[in-house]
């Protein structure tokens, strides 16, 4: 471990920058209120790492207790509000357009799932989700039973994380969380009107599964938001009596729990970002005497080997990348011989294919995967050992497995989300090979025939071909004047999905092109594609993004004054780096809860998720090369005097953050914008806006906060349009 020398010197900032905002509305021109650019306090924090000096002027913002923090956030929010006032009419129009695109006729019936003699469904209200069920066989007028009306949670700034029924459907369990916490209380509701029932509430629950009708397993996080303990709870007993079943002490490993599709086992999954270790417990274990169950380890952890376990009859089915199956394969092994030496390949994939999810049924295995980066569904018959592919209704889309509770069936449901349709549900019969639309939701007053979604490939700096999805009107001209919004993610093996996003419609209807570069670091083209954009190869993600931007300009689809980009979280790092890497290519950037100060995060092991993410970014505390690399691409580190000396202008910025965000700390966007304020010369013309939400976490508000979230997104789109189409 290296010793970090740290010296803090307090300095006083002299003078205020004059306002650089150009007011374009008469109301603002004649306003007596001057919209002064916020000036952050400076604390000169001098650090030493690997023999290098690091100056962090705004590390003080990492302390919530600092008395200057609240006033600075208030000043930034007010500056953004005043600046965006001139675009409030455009904001209102865009918001109305987005709401029209979200409109779904009330005549559509709720989507129902049949199980255990009931049909289950949910409805939405202005207050939140309502979960319901009806007895089968009692006609359409059968009384509804309300399982949960989540509206009461809204007033407490809470939402529902997860709901699960006990195996016999007599208890409804639901997990709640306060905004941004990502863990909370586990509640149990009796559905059989038992007279001896006492309401139970378990605290600090991250995830949970039912083992049987009396036992629930749940995970508990530590202070770094890492789930590390598994407890077993018996219905009718206090939480203090719960049995600690498993504890993971490795700070780079997070623990999750699942139940097998046939209900015979509970699995404890101890995963890092690059390896797995799974243990299985029989669901029938009796905790009456508080005895610890027999826990079987499937396979000891091996670096870079992942595996996930399910069970069917007397066989374990294991999804794994072992034996150099980088894009995963499905293997099976008998109950009594679970060790790796007994694994037998069942389904393997070609080099251009990958498996993303598996669903088990009595006679079939359903594989959700990708071929050449596009989604596929494969059905494997366990009796004939034949595999066939489902013909999907959309080529460019996102697939989600349905809630397929019935194990003994040949029919399963899945949903399809595409750029031009709301989420639509289909039912597929594996025996007849027929696809039946259950609920297809078209977009109101939208003529899909006028638009197109296609994919091109762009050569990157090292001759790799980068897939790029383009969404736009059919009649665009290659004249260099088409406004373009690039959006990508490029980290953790997460794909940049080709999905329905309501904010795209105000843009494409105004002639914009949406470009989705599927850069390395994402998972579209398999494990190699992901690994070629992480750790010491992380620069490939940024270079891929730049290559795509250059291609869009070189082919005269657009030009730098019409080119914009948007990124969220780690995608905010990707897009935010364009500010110092290639500011000449972009007119405006929107950074949503962006990971723009990765060096500060990865240097502090006490921050939630830092140690878990060493396999993604590296450990700059121990590794000098990792430190230098992160420093080179970090947007925060590269905002300095040289940036403004080298460029006559920079892209306009709109940055967001959440004070309750536990994944990307609130201070990441806050420090980034403060550093911009400090180094921007008084005569330099650029726009940088920051909007900090005081009540939201990383994923925004719950369902009941849709209007607020839509308004925020509409403002971001109004910002982009105002910068490009003045």
NORDAPE-V530603 format. One record per residue. RES is the residue in one letter. SS is DSSP state (helix for helix, strand for strand, loop for the rest). PHI is phi in whole degrees, -180 to 180 (999 if undefined). OMEGA is omega in radians with two decimals (NA if undefined). Layout:
# NORDAPE-V530603
RES_SS_PHI_OMEGA / RES_SS_PHI_OMEGA
This chain:
# NORDAPE-V530603
X_loop_999_3.12 / X_loop_-85_3.09 / X_loop_-86_-3.13 / X_loop_-101_3.05 / X_strand_-85_-3.05 / X_strand_-136_3.13 / X_strand_-127_-3.13 / X_strand_-112_3.14 / X_strand_-121_-3.13 / X_strand_-87_3.12 / X_loop_-130_-3.13 / X_loop_-108_3.08 / X_loop_-85_-3.09 / X_loop_-102_3.00 / X_loop_82_3.08 / X_loop_-115_3.03 / X_loop_-71_3.07 / X_loop_-74_3.14 / X_loop_-62_-3.13 / X_loop_-109_-3.08 / X_loop_-72_3.08 / X_loop_-94_-3.11 / X_loop_-85_-3.08 / X_loop_-112_3.11 / X_loop_-106_-3.12 / X_helix_-61_-3.11 / X_helix_-60_-3.12 / X_helix_-78_3.14 / X_helix_-60_-3.08 / X_loop_-97_3.14 / X_loop_-71_3.11 / X_loop_-84_-3.12 / X_loop_-87_3.12 / X_loop_-90_-3.08 / X_loop_-93_-3.10 / X_loop_-74_3.08 / X_loop_-69_-3.11 / X_loop_-61_3.11 / X_loop_-119_-3.10 / X_loop_-80_3.02 / X_loop_-67_3.12 / X_loop_-113_2.96 / X_strand_-128_-3.01 / X_strand_-79_-3.11 / X_strand_-92_-3.12 / X_strand_-100_-3.12 / X_strand_-119_3.08 / X_strand_-127_3.13 / X_strand_-136_3.09 / X_loop_55_3.11 / X_loop_81_3.13 / X_strand_-110_3.09 / X_strand_-95_3.09 / X_strand_-121_3.12 / X_strand_-106_3.13 / X_strand_-117_-3.05 / X_loop_-75_-2.99 / X_loop_-128_3.08 / X_helix_-64_3.12 / X_helix_-61_-3.14 / X_helix_-71_3.13 / X_helix_-75_3.12 / X_loop_-104_3.12 / X_loop_-65_-3.08 / X_loop_-84_-3.14 / X_loop_-65_-3.03 / X_loop_-68_-3.11 / X_loop_-88_-3.02 / X_helix_-65_-3.08 / X_helix_-61_-3.11 / X_helix_-69_3.12 / X_helix_-70_3.09 / X_helix_-60_3.12 / X_helix_-61_3.14 / X_helix_-66_3.12 / X_helix_-65_3.13 / X_helix_-63_3.13 / X_helix_-69_3.10 / X_helix_-61_3.10 / X_helix_-65_3.14 / X_helix_-61_-3.13 / X_helix_-67_-3.13 / X_helix_-66_-3.09 / X_helix_-82_3.11 / X_helix_-58_-3.10 / X_helix_-68_-3.13 / X_helix_-112_-3.02 / X_helix_-67_3.10 / X_helix_-68_3.07 / X_helix_-61_3.10 / X_helix_-58_-3.12 / X_helix_-64_3.13 / X_helix_-63_-3.12 / X_helix_-63_3.11 / X_helix_-60_3.11 / X_helix_-63_3.13 / X_helix_-63_3.14 / X_helix_-65_3.13 / X_helix_-64_3.10 / X_helix_-64_-3.13 / X_helix_-72_3.12 / X_helix_-86_-3.05 / X_loop_-62_3.06 / X_loop_-126_-3.09 / X_loop_-57_3.14 / X_loop_-68_-3.11 / X_loop_-71_3.12 / X_loop_-68_3.12 / X_loop_-73_3.09 / X_loop_-65_3.12 / X_loop_-78_-3.00 / X_loop_-112_3.06 / X_strand_-120_-3.11 / X_strand_-100_3.12 / X_strand_-163_2.99 / X_loop_56_3.09 / X_loop_82_3.12 / X_strand_-131_2.90 / X_strand_-112_-3.08 / X_strand_-108_3.13 / X_strand_-161_3.12 / X_strand_-137_3.06 / X_strand_-130_3.11 / X_strand_-115_3.05 / X_strand_-131_3.11 / X_loop_-65_-3.09 / X_loop_-100_3.14 / X_strand_144_-3.06 / X_strand_-81_3.06 / X_strand_-121_-3.13 / X_strand_-100_-3.00 / X_strand_-137_2.98 / X_strand_-152_3.06 / X_strand_-135_3.03 / X_strand_-69_3.06 / X_loop_-76_3.05 / X_loop_81_-3.14 / X_loop_-113_3.07 / X_loop_82_-3.08 / X_loop_-69_-3.14 / X_loop_-95_3.11 / X_loop_-60_-3.10 / X_loop_-66_3.07 / X_loop_-85_2.99 / X_strand_-110_3.13 / X_strand_-82_3.09 / X_strand_-79_3.12 / X_strand_-161_2.95 / X_strand_-108_-2.97 / X_helix_-79_-3.09 / X_helix_-58_-3.09 / X_helix_-67_-3.10 / X_helix_-75_-3.03 / X_helix_-59_-3.09 / X_helix_-67_3.14 / X_helix_-102_-3.12 / X_loop_57_-3.11 / X_strand_-123_3.09 / X_strand_-146_-3.13 / X_strand_-91_3.09 / X_strand_-86_-2.99 / X_strand_-161_3.02 / X_strand_-128_3.10 / X_strand_-150_3.04 / X_strand_-90_3.02 / X_loop_-64_-3.08 / X_loop_-54_3.11 / X_loop_-92_3.05 / X_loop_64_-3.14 / X_loop_-101_-3.14 / X_strand_-132_3.11 / X_strand_-105_-3.13 / X_strand_-108_3.09 / X_strand_-141_-3.09 / X_strand_-105_3.14 / X_strand_-111_3.06 / X_strand_-146_2.94 / X_strand_-81_-3.03 / X_loop_-49_3.05 / X_loop_86_-3.04 / X_loop_-79_-3.14 / X_loop_69_2.94 / X_loop_-152_-3.10 / X_strand_-178_-3.04 / X_strand_-99_3.05 / X_strand_-109_-3.09 / X_strand_-109_3.11 / X_strand_-126_3.13 / X_strand_-120_3.11 / X_strand_-75_3.14 / X_loop_-103_-3.08 / X_loop_-108_3.11 / X_loop_54_3.12 / X_loop_-72_-3.09 / X_loop_-74_-3.09 / X_loop_-96_-3.06 / X_loop_-75_3.03 / X_loop_-121_-3.13 / X_loop_-62_3.14 / X_loop_-117_3.07 / X_strand_-137_3.07 / X_strand_-104_-3.09 / X_strand_-96_3.01 / X_strand_57_-3.13 / X_strand_-98_3.11 / X_loop_-92_3.11 / X_strand_-148_3.14 / X_strand_-154_3.01 / X_strand_-145_3.01 / X_strand_-84_2.99 / X_loop_-94_3.06 / X_loop_-152_-3.03 / X_loop_-69_-3.10 / X_loop_-118_-3.00 / X_strand_-126_3.06 / X_strand_-121_2.98 / X_strand_-101_3.12 / X_strand_-146_3.11 / X_strand_-106_-3.14 / X_strand_-126_3.12 / X_strand_-90_3.00 / X_loop_-95_-3.06 / X_loop_-66_3.13 / X_loop_-92_3.11 / X_loop_66_3.12 / X_loop_-101_3.04 / X_strand_-63_-3.03 / X_strand_-136_3.13 / X_strand_-124_3.04 / X_strand_-121_3.11 / X_strand_-116_3.00 / X_strand_-111_-3.13 / X_strand_-119_3.08 / X_strand_-98_3.14 / X_loop_-56_3.14 / X_loop_97_3.10 / X_loop_-117_-3.13 / X_loop_-81_-3.13 / X_helix_-64_3.14 / X_helix_-64_3.13 / X_helix_-94_-3.09 / X_loop_-64_-3.07 / X_strand_-95_3.03 / X_strand_-75_-3.05 / X_strand_-92_-3.08 / X_strand_-154_3.07 / X_strand_-139_3.14 / X_loop_-107_-3.06 / X_loop_-92_3.12 / X_loop_-72_-3.06 / X_loop_-70_3.11 / X_loop_-95_-3.05 / X_loop_-118_3.05 / X_strand_-114_-3.01 / X_strand_-109_3.05 / X_strand_-134_3.14 / X_strand_-132_3.07 / X_strand_-141_3.00 / X_strand_-117_-3.13 / X_loop_-68_-3.07 / X_loop_-60_3.14 / X_loop_-84_3.07 / X_loop_80_-3.06 / X_loop_-84_-3.06 / X_strand_-137_2.88 / X_strand_-109_3.14 / X_strand_-109_3.03 / X_strand_-107_-3.05 / X_strand_-107_3.12 / X_strand_-105_-2.98 / X_strand_-116_2.83 / X_loop_-104_3.11 / X_loop_-72_-3.07 / X_loop_-139_3.14 / X_loop_-154_-3.09 / X_strand_-137_2.98 / X_strand_-149_-3.01 / X_strand_-118_3.04 / X_strand_-121_-3.13 / X_strand_-122_3.12 / X_strand_-130_3.07 / X_strand_-66_-3.08 / X_loop_-65_-3.05 / X_loop_-83_-3.07 / X_loop_-56_-3.09 / X_loop_-95_-3.12 / X_loop_-99_-3.09 / X_loop_-55_-3.12 / X_loop_-99_3.10 / X_loop_59_3.13 / X_loop_-85_3.10 / X_loop_-77_-3.08 / X_loop_-75_3.01 / X_loop_-74_-3.09 / X_loop_-108_-3.12 / X_strand_-101_3.04 / X_strand_-85_-3.10 / X_loop_-73_-3.12 / X_loop_-157_3.12 / X_loop_-60_-3.12 / X_loop_-63_3.03 / X_loop_-129_-3.14 / X_loop_-53_3.07 / X_loop_70_3.07 / X_loop_-111_3.13 / X_loop_-114_3.02 / X_strand_-158_-3.09 / X_strand_-138_-2.89 / X_strand_-119_2.96 / X_strand_-136_-3.05 / X_strand_-137_-3.09 / X_strand_-151_-3.10 / X_loop_54_-3.13 / X_loop_-109_-3.02 / X_strand_-134_2.95 / X_strand_-92_3.06 / X_strand_-111_-2.98 / X_strand_-127_3.05 / X_strand_-92_-3.00 / X_strand_-150_3.01 / X_loop_-108_3.13 / X_loop_-65_3.11 / X_loop_58_3.09 / X_loop_64_3.05 / X_loop_-86_-2.96 / X_loop_-60_-3.13 / X_loop_-99_3.04 / X_loop_77_3.06 / X_strand_-143_3.09 / X_strand_-109_3.11 / X_strand_-121_3.10 / X_strand_-136_3.14 / X_strand_-155_-3.11 / X_strand_-67_3.09 / X_loop_-52_-2.99 / X_loop_-84_-3.11 / X_loop_-141_-2.96 / X_loop_-84_-3.05 / X_loop_-63_-3.07 / X_helix_-56_-3.10 / X_helix_-65_-3.12 / X_helix_-100_-3.12 / X_loop_-70_3.13 / X_strand_-123_3.14 / X_strand_-64_3.09 / X_strand_-112_3.12 / X_strand_-135_3.07 / X_loop_-116_-3.07 / X_loop_-117_3.06 / X_loop_-76_-3.08 / X_loop_-64_-3.13 / X_loop_-95_-3.10 / X_strand_-122_3.06 / X_strand_-150_3.06 / X_strand_-99_3.12 / X_strand_-111_-3.11 / X_strand_-158_-3.13 / X_strand_-137_3.05 / X_strand_-128_-3.08 / X_strand_-97_3.03 / X_loop_-133_-3.06 / X_loop_-56_-3.06 / X_loop_-114_-3.01 / X_strand_-143_2.95 / X_strand_-119_3.12 / X_strand_-103_-3.12 / X_strand_-110_2.99 / X_strand_-102_-3.07 / X_strand_-152_3.11 / X_strand_-138_2.99 / X_strand_-130_-3.07 / X_loop_54_3.08 / X_loop_86_-3.11 / X_strand_-106_-3.00 / X_strand_-70_3.05 / X_strand_-140_2.96 / X_strand_-126_3.08 / X_strand_-116_3.10 / X_strand_-117_-3.11 / X_strand_-111_-3.13 / X_strand_-83_-3.10 / X_loop_-74_3.12 / X_loop_-91_-3.10 / X_loop_-95_-3.09 / X_loop_64_3.09 / X_loop_-95_3.14 / X_strand_-125_3.04 / X_strand_-132_-3.09 / X_strand_-103_3.09 / X_loop_-81_3.07 / X_loop_-80_-3.05 / X_loop_-80_3.13 / X_loop_-75_-3.13 / X_loop_-135_3.08 / X_loop_-84_-3.14 / X_loop_-100_-3.02 / X_loop_-165_3.00 / X_strand_-120_3.12 / X_strand_-106_3.04 / X_strand_-130_3.06 / X_strand_-60_3.11 / X_loop_-81_3.07 / X_loop_-85_-3.05 / X_loop_-97_-3.06 / X_loop_-75_-3.08 / X_loop_-76_-3.12 / X_loop_-84_-3.07 / X_loop_-94_-3.12 / X_loop_-154_3.05 / X_loop_-103_-3.08 / X_strand_-115_3.08 / X_strand_-138_3.14 / X_strand_-113_3.00 / X_strand_-150_3.13 / X_strand_-116_-3.13 / X_strand_-124_3.05 / X_strand_-122_3.13 / X_strand_-127_-3.10 / X_loop_-59_-3.02 / X_loop_-114_3.11 / X_strand_-141_2.96 / X_strand_-66_3.10 / X_strand_-60_-3.12 / X_strand_-120_-3.06 / X_strand_-110_3.13 / X_strand_-127_3.08 / X_strand_-122_-3.10 / X_strand_-121_3.10 / X_strand_-98_-3.06 / X_loop_-72_3.13 / X_loop_-83_3.13 / X_loop_-94_-3.13 / X_loop_61_3.12 / X_strand_-111_3.13 / X_strand_-103_-3.08 / X_strand_-122_3.09 / X_strand_-71_3.13 / X_strand_-92_3.09 / X_strand_-153_3.12 / X_loop_-112_-3.05 / X_loop_-114_3.07 / X_loop_-79_-3.10 / X_loop_-92_-3.03 / X_loop_-63_3.06 / X_loop_54_3.09 / X_loop_-124_-3.13 / X_loop_-89_-3.07 / X_helix_-62_-3.07 / X_helix_-64_-3.12 / X_helix_-89_-3.04 / X_strand_-126_-3.11 / X_strand_-142_3.02 / X_strand_-127_-3.08 / X_strand_-143_3.13 / X_strand_-134_3.05 / X_strand_-120_3.07 / X_strand_-127_-3.08 / X_strand_-119_3.13 / X_strand_-76_3.12 / X_loop_-90_-3.05 / X_loop_-62_-3.10 / X_loop_-111_3.07 / X_loop_74_3.02 / X_loop_-74_-3.11 / X_strand_-91_-3.09 / X_strand_-97_3.06 / X_strand_-67_3.11 / X_strand_-134_3.08 / X_strand_-92_-3.13 / X_strand_-117_3.13 / X_strand_-126_-3.05 / X_strand_-172_3.01 / X_strand_-67_-3.08 / X_loop_-73_-2.96 / X_loop_-102_-3.12 / X_loop_-71_3.11 / X_loop_-108_3.11 / X_loop_-87_-3.06 / X_loop_-116_3.13 / X_loop_77_-3.08 / X_loop_-120_3.10 / X_loop_-84_3.04 / X_loop_-64_-3.09 / X_strand_-131_2.98 / X_strand_-114_3.03 / X_strand_-92_3.11 / X_strand_-139_-3.13 / X_loop_-155_-3.12 / X_loop_-126_2.96 / X_loop_72_3.11 / X_loop_-156_3.05 / X_loop_59_-3.06 / X_loop_72_3.14 / X_loop_-86_-3.10 / X_loop_-78_2.94 / X_loop_-84_-2.96 / X_loop_-75_3.08 / X_loop_-93_-2.92 / X_loop_-132_3.03 / X_loop_-74_3.04 / X_loop_-135_-2.98 / X_loop_-64_-3.11 / X_helix_-71_3.13 / X_helix_-73_-2.99 / X_helix_-69_3.07 / X_helix_-60_-3.14 / X_helix_-82_-3.07 / X_helix_-65_3.09 / X_loop_-74_3.05 / X_loop_-100_3.07 / X_loop_93_3.13 / X_loop_-77_3.00 / X_strand_-113_3.02 / X_strand_-95_3.14 / X_strand_-116_-3.13 / X_strand_-112_3.07 / X_strand_-75_-3.13 / X_loop_-91_-2.97 / X_loop_-74_3.08 / X_loop_-65_-2.95 / X_loop_106_2.98 / X_loop_-84_-3.04 / X_loop_-112_-3.03 / X_loop_-57_-3.05 / X_loop_-108_3.02 / X_loop_101_-3.02 / X_helix_-64_3.14 / X_helix_-61_3.13 / X_helix_-62_3.09 / X_helix_-67_-3.05 / X_helix_-68_3.10 / X_loop_-81_3.12 / X_loop_-136_3.11 / X_loop_-137_3.11 / X_helix_49_-3.07 / X_helix_-74_3.09 / X_helix_-108_-3.06 / X_loop_-62_-3.12 / X_helix_-60_3.11 / X_helix_-60_3.12 / X_helix_-60_-3.11 / X_helix_-68_-3.12 / X_helix_-69_3.06 / X_helix_-61_-3.12 / X_helix_-63_3.11 / X_helix_-65_3.13 / X_helix_-60_3.12 / X_helix_-67_3.11 / X_helix_-60_3.13 / X_helix_-63_3.12 / X_helix_-64_-3.14 / X_helix_-63_3.10 / X_helix_-78_-3.09 / X_helix_-63_3.14 / X_loop_-86_3.10 / X_loop_63_2.95 / X_loop_-68_-3.13 / X_loop_-152_3.05 / X_loop_-146_-3.05 / X_helix_-54_-3.11 / X_helix_-75_3.08 / X_helix_-114_-3.03 / X_strand_-100_3.13 / X_strand_-130_3.12 / X_strand_-150_3.14 / X_strand_-140_3.10 / X_strand_-145_-3.11 / X_strand_-121_3.07 / X_loop_60_3.08 / X_helix_-65_3.01 / X_helix_-67_3.04 / X_helix_-69_3.01 / X_helix_-65_3.14 / X_helix_-57_-3.10 / X_helix_-75_-3.14 / X_helix_-63_3.13 / X_loop_-67_3.10 / X_helix_-64_-3.13 / X_helix_-61_3.13 / X_helix_-105_-3.12 / X_helix_-81_-3.12 / X_loop_-146_-3.14 / X_helix_-65_-3.13 / X_helix_-71_-3.07 / X_helix_-90_-2.94 / X_loop_-127_3.07 / X_loop_-92_-3.09 / X_strand_-154_3.12 / X_strand_-131_3.02 / X_strand_-114_-3.11 / X_strand_-116_-3.12 / X_strand_-97_-3.08 / X_loop_31_-2.95 / X_loop_-82_3.09 / X_loop_-88_-2.96 / X_loop_-97_3.08 / X_loop_-126_-3.05 / X_helix_-65_-3.09 / X_helix_-68_3.12 / X_helix_-61_-3.13 / X_helix_-66_-3.04 / X_helix_-76_3.05 / X_loop_-84_-3.06 / X_loop_-117_-3.09 / X_loop_-69_-3.13 / X_loop_-84_3.13 / X_loop_-75_3.11 / X_loop_-51_3.02 / X_loop_78_-3.09 / X_loop_-57_-3.06 / X_helix_-67_3.09 / X_helix_-63_-3.03 / X_helix_-95_3.05 / X_helix_-56_3.14 / X_helix_-66_-3.14 / X_helix_-91_-3.01 / X_helix_-111_-3.02 / X_loop_99_-3.14 / X_loop_-112_-3.07 / X_loop_-70_3.08 / X_loop_-71_-3.10 / X_loop_-95_-2.95 / X_loop_-113_-3.11 / X_helix_-64_3.14 / X_helix_-67_3.09 / X_helix_-63_3.11 / X_helix_-59_-3.09 / X_helix_-63_-3.11 / X_helix_-68_3.14 / X_helix_-61_3.11 / X_helix_-60_-3.06 / X_helix_-71_-3.11 / X_helix_-106_-3.12 / X_loop_-66_3.09 / X_loop_-58_-3.10 / X_loop_-64_-3.08 / X_loop_-65_-3.01 / X_loop_-98_2.94 / X_loop_-86_-3.07 / X_loop_-155_-3.11 / X_helix_-61_-3.12 / X_helix_-62_-3.14 / X_helix_-60_-3.08 / X_helix_-83_3.04 / X_helix_-72_-3.04 / X_helix_-83_-3.03 / X_loop_-136_3.13 / X_loop_-84_3.10 / X_loop_-153_3.09 / X_loop_-128_3.05 / X_loop_-61_3.01 / X_strand_-69_-3.06 / X_strand_-126_2.95 / X_strand_-129_-3.01 / X_strand_-121_3.10 / X_strand_-122_3.07 / X_strand_-154_3.12 / X_strand_-126_-3.09 / X_loop_-67_3.14 / X_loop_-105_-3.13 / X_loop_-75_3.13 / X_loop_-102_3.12 / X_loop_-100_2.99 / X_loop_-115_-3.02 / X_loop_-58_-3.12 / X_helix_-53_-3.03 / X_helix_-75_3.13 / X_helix_-63_3.09 / X_helix_-65_-3.10 / X_helix_-65_3.12 / X_helix_-64_-3.11 / X_helix_-60_-3.13 / X_helix_-69_3.11 / X_helix_-61_3.13 / X_helix_-67_3.05 / X_helix_-61_3.14 / X_helix_-59_-3.05 / X_helix_-68_-3.02 / X_helix_-91_-3.13 / X_loop_-70_3.11 / X_loop_-63_-3.10 / X_loop_-59_-3.08 / X_loop_-92_-3.07 / X_loop_-83_-3.10 / X_loop_-92_3.06 / X_loop_-160_3.13 / X_loop_-117_3.04 / X_strand_-137_-3.12 / X_strand_-119_3.10 / X_strand_-130_3.08 / X_strand_-123_3.14 / X_strand_-100_3.09 / X_strand_-91_-3.04 / X_loop_-79_-2.99 / X_loop_-119_-3.03 / X_loop_-110_3.06 / X_loop_-102_-3.01 / X_loop_-68_-3.03 / X_loop_-101_3.13 / X_loop_78_-3.11 / X_loop_-77_3.10 / X_loop_-75_-3.09 / X_helix_-58_-3.12 / X_helix_-72_-3.12 / X_helix_-100_-3.03 / X_helix_-60_-3.11 / X_helix_-60_3.14 / X_helix_-66_3.14 / X_helix_-66_3.11 / X_helix_-62_3.13 / X_helix_-63_3.11 / X_helix_-63_-3.14 / X_helix_-65_3.12 / X_helix_-61_3.11 / X_helix_-66_3.10 / X_helix_-65_3.11 / X_helix_-68_3.08 / X_helix_-61_3.09 / X_helix_-60_-3.13 / X_helix_-61_-3.13 / X_helix_-63_-3.12 / X_helix_-66_3.14 / X_helix_-81_-3.02 / X_helix_-105_-3.05 / X_loop_-113_-3.11 / X_loop_-71_NA
